[in-house]
Amino acid sequence: MSDPSLALQQLIRARLSASTEVTTLVPATSIVDRNHRPEQFPGIIIGEGRANFADNVQDSYHDEAFTDLHIWVKEDGLATGKAIAGAVKDALSDSPWSVDGYRAINVRVVNARYMRDPDGQFSHTVLSIEAVLIEVVS
């Protein structure tokens, strides 16, 4: 089994890349896991994560995973970042999903922060996502 936060990261990447609503605004090749501002705009960086591990309950593990998505847009306003955030929220709303030994039973975008980059050329949106994951025990 992988870490539940890694499973959530894989689920998010797969779901966003498969969403026409998202990829109309952000190319699937620009939805990445990296440590710095994207090279192409707009872009989504799958960011920081954490996991809360739970005990075995009725032959399955119920873990929680959290991650932030960073949406970068080269514009002096916030409208495109907000549009992308809405598309991401819609793409993540259907569950359950399964990946790498986990089934996600509840995935939610819990908040969004919209910011202007100090250089005036970019806007930056941070979406915080949380999920309840059940480890599939064979």
Buried (B, 14 or more C-beta within 10 A) or exposed (E): EBBBBBBBBBBBBEBBBEBEBBBEBBBBEBBBBEEEBBEEBBBBBBBEBEBEEBEEEEEBBBBBBBBBBBBBBBBEEBEBBBBBBBBBBEBBEEBEBBBEBBBBEEBBBEEBEBEBBEEEEBBBBBBBBBBBBBBBEE
